[in-house]
């Protein structure tokens, strides 16, 4: 295992149990030896399932299957079955056959309609999935289900991750406590297009598919779709939210629940950035003054995805000219003479040129911090956006140069 990211939180959170959800993990030996690589989450009868998935034209068989099933009738139990080490992507008919074999066998083993079994696979692309190894572990998974196994589940879905990722919230809905607990995996091949990772969030709120789906889709655009590590979009992006309704609290129109769900999604998204492959710096890009919010996001992503910007950050180089370059190439409406740039609270450029107060020493000192803010104001309108990224170091090359071999 690679060393834990220097940006990692001090510990994995003590995620609260969600009534109506049980977890199990197993070591199937799909790629990794001596570690768990399969996770099962079982959801109570009548659970609502919502999801958002990658828009990649080469998305995996598992993603296509989940997309087809999301929004189906909330009848009977549901299950999420995830493996790491092999993405079952670009595997042709074999990929479809693997998904069908796993869901059919799991349906029989757990007494769940295969139409309510959602699978995900993450890892190497282009290798047939040894699905028999997963099927061989189904009885073990079914017999070891526990309502406090979410922490182990977070570890089982990791690939190049250096730490498991989790977040939670507990809110009051109609006088009843409602719990939200979520886990995620993601470290490389991270770029906005729904986002590039696997995320599973569970709540005991009572809410139908349509309103839950609307929330998840809207919040994904402000969270997972605003992160980037390396500008590459995966074939396996999946975010699934399951609501068991066990609390009895109707969250359909509850603002506190919506805000808590969005915060959990944002927390998980930012944890993915903090585990960016080889990352040593966490960066928030704040864009304001754009013609509209869409333009602001475009500019933010141009900055966050620029290898020149990211390597300058890695080298702690106050090269703000690369920010100017990224704004100019973004395609968004911009006016050179209205542009201003700041690093933290330090104004480095304004009114289209270097700020009179600019201090190279102060800016260089700021760049040595582990967490940075790059602010850009286009001076055109009221559009604004935030995007999160990390630096680009030689560690990223080390991880990805021999990932498959």
C-alpha positions in Angstrom: 0.0 0.0 0.0 1.2 3.5 -0.8 1.8 5.9 2.2 -1.4 7.7 3.4 -1.9 11.0 1.7 -0.6 14.0 3.7 -4.0 15.6 3.1 -5.9 12.7 4.7 -8.1 13.4 7.8 -6.8 12.3 11.1 -9.1 9.3 11.3 -12.1 7.6 9.7 -15.3 9.0 11.1 -17.5 6.9 13.4 -20.4 6.6 10.9 -23.7 6.1 12.6 -25.8 3.0 11.8 -28.6 3.6 9.3 -31.8 1.6 10.2 -32.6 -0.8 7.4 -29.1 -1.2 6.0 -26.6 -4.1 6.7 -23.1 -4.6 5.3 -20.6 -7.4 4.7 -17.2 -7.7 3.1 -15.1 -10.6 1.7 -11.7 -11.3 0.2 -12.3 -12.8 -3.3 -8.8 -12.3 -4.6 -9.9 -10.5 -7.8 -6.6 -8.7 -8.0 -5.4 -7.9 -4.5 -4.1 -10.5 -2.2 -4.7 -10.5 1.6 -7.3 -7.8 1.6 -11.1 -7.5 1.3 -12.2 -6.6 -2.2 -16.0 -7.3 -2.3 -18.6 -5.3 -0.4 -22.3 -6.0 0.0 -24.9 -3.6 1.3 -28.4 -5.0 1.9 -31.3 -2.5 2.1 -34.7 -3.2 3.7 -37.9 -3.8 1.8 -39.3 -0.8 0.0 -36.1 1.2 0.0 -35.9 3.9 -2.6 -32.8 3.9 -4.9 -31.5 7.0 -6.8 -28.3 7.3 -8.7 -26.1 9.3 -11.1 -23.6 7.8 -13.4 -20.8 8.6 -15.7 -21.5 10.0 -19.2 -18.5 8.3 -20.6 -19.2 6.7 -24.0 -17.2 3.6 -22.8 -19.0 3.1 -19.5 -18.9 -0.3 -18.0 -21.5 -3.1 -18.1 -22.2 -2.5 -14.4 -22.9 1.2 -15.0 -25.3 0.4 -17.9 -27.1 -2.2 -15.8 -27.5 0.2 -12.8 -28.8 3.0 -15.1 -31.4 0.7 -16.4 -32.5 -0.4 -12.9 -32.5 3.0 -11.2 -36.0 4.3 -10.8 -37.6 0.9 -10.7 -40.4 -0.1 -8.4 -39.4 0.1 -4.7 -40.7 -3.5 -4.0 -38.8 -5.9 -1.8 -35.3 -5.7 -0.6 -32.4 -4.1 -2.6 -28.7 -4.8 -2.6 -25.5 -3.1 -3.7 -22.6 -5.4 -4.6 -19.2 -3.9 -5.3 -15.8 -5.3 -6.2 -12.5 -3.6 -6.5 -9.4 -4.6 -8.6 -11.2 -5.0 -11.9 -13.6 -2.5 -13.5 -15.4 -5.0 -15.9 -15.2 -2.2 -18.5 -14.4 -2.6 -22.2 -15.0 -6.3 -21.8 -17.7 -6.7 -24.5 -20.3 -9.4 -24.1 -18.3 -10.9 -21.3 -18.9 -7.9 -19.2 -22.7 -8.1 -19.6 -22.5 -11.8 -18.9 -20.6 -11.2 -15.7 -23.1 -8.7 -14.4 -26.0 -11.0 -15.3 -24.3 -14.0 -13.6 -23.5 -12.0 -10.4 -27.0 -10.5 -10.1 -28.7 -13.8 -10.8 -26.6 -15.7 -8.2 -26.9 -12.9 -5.7 -30.7 -12.8 -6.2 -30.9 -16.5 -5.5 -28.5 -16.4 -2.5 -30.1 -13.4 -0.8 -33.8 -13.8 -1.9 -33.7 -10.5 -3.7 -35.1 -9.7 -7.2 -32.1 -9.3 -9.5 -33.8 -6.1 -10.8 -33.1 -4.7 -7.3 -29.4 -5.7 -7.2 -27.0 -3.0 -8.2 -23.4 -3.9 -9.0 -20.3 -1.8 -9.4 -16.8 -2.7 -10.4 -13.6 -0.6 -10.1 -10.0 -1.2 -11.1 -8.2 -2.3 -14.3 -10.0 -1.6 -17.6 -10.1 -4.2 -20.3 -9.6 -7.4 -18.3 -12.5 -10.0 -18.0 -14.0 -10.0 -14.6 -13.4 -13.3 -12.7 -17.0 -13.1 -11.5 -16.9 -16.7 -10.2 -14.7 -15.5 -7.4 -17.4 -13.1 -6.4 -20.2 -15.7 -6.6 -18.1 -18.1 -4.5 -18.2 -15.5 -1.7 -22.0 -14.8 -1.7 -22.9 -17.2 1.0 -20.1 -15.8 3.2 -21.3 -12.3 2.6 -24.9 -13.2 3.3 -24.1 -14.9 6.6 -21.9 -12.1 7.9 -24.2 -9.1 7.3 -24.1 -6.5 10.1 -25.6 -3.1 10.7 -22.2 -1.7 11.8 -20.1 -2.9 8.9 -20.0 0.3 6.9 -16.4 1.1 7.9 -15.2 -2.2 6.6 -17.2 -1.7 3.4 -15.4 1.6 2.8 -12.1 -0.2 2.9 -13.2 -3.1 0.6 -14.0 -0.7 -2.3 -10.6 1.0 -2.4 -8.1 0.7 -5.3 -5.2 3.2 -5.3 -6.9 5.0 -2.4 -4.6 5.6 0.6 -7.4 5.9 3.1 -11.1 5.0 3.3 -13.6 7.8 3.0 -16.8 8.4 4.9 -19.1 11.2 6.0 -22.4 11.5 7.9 -25.1 13.8 9.2 -28.0 13.5 11.6 -30.9 15.9 11.2 -34.3 16.5 12.7 -37.2 15.9 10.3 -40.7 16.3 11.7 -39.4 15.8 15.2 -37.6 12.6 14.3 -33.9 12.0 13.9 -32.9 11.1 10.4 -29.4 9.6 9.7 -27.3 9.9 6.5 -24.1 7.9 6.2 -21.9 7.6 3.1 -18.7 6.1 1.8 -16.6 6.7 -1.3 -13.6 5.5 -3.2 -11.6 7.6 -5.6 -8.0 8.8 -6.0 -7.1 8.9 -9.7 -9.0 9.1 -13.0 -10.9 11.9 -11.4 -12.7 14.6 -13.5 -16.2 16.1 -13.5 -18.7 14.2 -15.7 -21.0 13.2 -12.9 -17.5 12.6 -11.2 -15.1 9.8 -11.2 -15.4 7.5 -8.3 -17.8 5.1 -6.5 -20.0 6.6 -3.8 -22.7 4.9 -1.7 -24.9 6.9 0.6 -27.6 5.5 2.9 -30.4 7.2 4.9 -33.4 6.1 6.9 -35.4 9.0 5.6 -38.7 8.3 3.9 -38.7 9.8 0.4 -39.9 8.7 -3.1 -37.6 8.1 -6.0 -38.5 11.2 -8.0 -37.7 13.8 -5.3 -34.6 11.9 -4.1 -33.4 11.6 -7.7 -33.9 15.3 -8.2 -31.9 16.1 -5.1 -29.0 13.7 -6.0 -28.8 15.0 -9.6 -28.8 18.6 -8.6 -26.3 18.2 -5.7 -23.9 16.1 -7.9 -23.5 19.2 -10.1 -22.3 21.3 -7.1 -20.2 18.6 -5.5 -18.9 15.6 -7.5 -19.0 17.5 -10.7 -16.8 20.3 -9.2 -13.8 18.1 -8.4 -10.8 17.1 -10.5 -7.5 15.4 -9.9 -6.2 14.7 -13.4 -9.0 15.7 -15.9 -9.7 12.0 -16.8 -13.2 10.6 -16.6 -13.6 7.0 -15.5 -15.7 4.3 -17.2 -17.2 3.3 -13.9 -18.5 6.5 -12.1 -21.4 5.6 -9.8 -23.2 7.5 -7.1 -26.1 5.5 -5.5 -28.2 6.8 -2.7 -30.5 4.4 -0.9 -33.4 5.6 1.4 -34.9 2.9 3.6 -37.7 4.9 5.2 -37.1 3.2 8.5 -37.2 6.4 10.5 -40.7 7.1 9.4 -39.8 10.8 8.8 -40.9 12.1 5.4 -38.0 14.1 4.0 -39.6 14.9 0.6 -39.9 18.6 1.2 -37.5 19.0 4.1 -34.8 21.7 3.6 -32.7 20.4 6.5 -32.5 16.9 5.0 -31.6 18.3 1.6 -28.9 20.5 3.0 -27.5 17.6 5.0 -27.5 15.3 2.0 -25.7 17.9 -0.1 -23.1 18.4 2.6 -22.4 14.7 2.9 -21.9 14.5 -0.9 -19.6 17.5 -0.8 -17.6 16.0 2.1 -17.1 12.8 0.1 -16.1 14.7 -3.0 -13.5 16.7 -1.2 -12.1 13.6 0.4 -11.5 12.2 -3.0 -9.5 15.2 -3.9 -7.5 15.0 -0.7 -6.6 11.4 -1.8 -5.6 12.5 -5.3 -2.8 10.3 -6.5 0.5 11.8 -5.4 -1.2 14.9 -4.1 0.5 17.1 -1.5 -1.6 20.3 -1.9 -5.4 20.7 -1.6 -6.6 23.6 -3.8 -9.9 25.5 -3.9 -10.5 27.6 -7.0 -13.0 30.4 -6.4 -14.3 32.2 -9.5 -16.5 35.3 -9.4 -17.5 38.1 -11.7 -18.2 35.8 -14.6 -21.0 36.4 -17.2 -22.9 33.5 -15.6 -22.4 30.5 -13.2 -21.6 28.2 -16.1 -18.8 30.4 -17.4 -17.4 30.7 -13.8 -17.3 26.9 -13.6 -15.7 26.7 -17.0 -12.9 29.0 -15.9 -12.5 27.2 -12.6 -12.1 23.8 -14.3 -9.6 25.3 -16.8 -7.4 26.4 -13.9 -7.9 23.2 -11.9 -7.1 20.9 -14.8 -4.1 22.8 -16.2 -0.9 20.7 -15.8 1.1 23.9 -15.8 -0.9 25.4 -12.9 -0.9 22.1 -11.0 2.8 21.5 -11.4 3.5 25.1 -10.3 1.5 24.5 -7.2 3.5 21.3 -6.5 6.7 23.2 -6.9 5.3 26.0 -4.6 6.0 28.4 -7.4 3.9 31.7 -7.4 3.6 31.6 -11.2 0.3 33.5 -11.4 0.8 34.0 -15.2 -0.4 30.4 -15.6 -3.7 31.4 -14.1 -3.9 34.1 -16.7 -3.2 31.5 -19.4 -5.9 29.1 -18.1 -8.5 31.9 -18.0 -7.7 32.9 -21.5 -7.9 29.3 -22.9 -11.1 28.4 -21.1 -13.5 29.6 -23.8 -15.5 31.6 -21.2 -16.2 35.3 -21.7 -13.2 37.3 -20.3 -11.8 40.7 -20.5 -8.0 41.0 -19.9 -8.3 44.5 -18.4 -10.9 43.6 -15.9 -9.2 40.4 -14.6 -8.0 40.1 -11.0 -6.2 37.2 -9.3 -5.4 36.4 -5.7 -3.7 33.7 -3.8 -5.4 33.5 -0.5 -5.8 37.1 0.6 -2.8 38.2 -1.5 -3.8 40.2 -4.5 -1.3 39.4 -7.2 -3.0 40.9 -10.3 -5.8 43.4 -10.9 -7.2 45.5 -13.7 -5.4 43.4 -16.2 -1.8 43.5 -14.9 0.4 42.9 -11.8 -1.0 44.5 -8.7 1.1 47.5 -7.4 1.1 45.8 -3.9 2.3 42.5 -5.2 5.0 40.8 -3.1 6.8 37.8 -4.5 8.2 36.9 -1.1 4.7 36.9 0.5 3.1 35.0 -2.3 5.9 32.4 -2.3 5.5 31.9 1.4 1.8 31.4 0.9 2.4 28.7 -1.7 4.3 26.6 0.9 1.0 26.0 2.7 -0.7 22.6 2.3 -4.2 24.1 1.6 -4.5 26.9 -0.9 -7.1 29.2 -2.3 -6.8 30.6 -5.8 -9.3 33.4 -6.4 -10.2 34.9 -9.8 -12.6 37.7 -10.5 -13.5 38.3 -14.2 -15.1 41.6 -13.5 -17.9 41.0 -16.0 -21.0 39.9 -14.2 -22.4 38.1 -11.2 -21.5 34.5 -12.1 -19.6 32.5 -9.6 -18.4 28.9 -8.9 -16.1 26.8 -6.7 -13.9 24.0 -8.0 -11.6 21.8 -6.0 -8.4 20.1 -7.1 -4.9 19.1 -6.0 -1.3 19.5 -7.3 0.4 17.3 -9.8 3.5 15.6 -8.5 6.0 12.9 -9.6 4.0 10.6 -7.3 1.2 10.6 -9.8 3.5 9.3 -12.4 4.9 6.7 -10.1 1.4 5.3 -9.4 0.1 5.4 -12.9 3.1 4.4 -14.9 2.7 0.7 -14.0 -0.8 0.5 -12.6 -1.9 -2.3 -14.9 1.4 -4.3 -14.8 
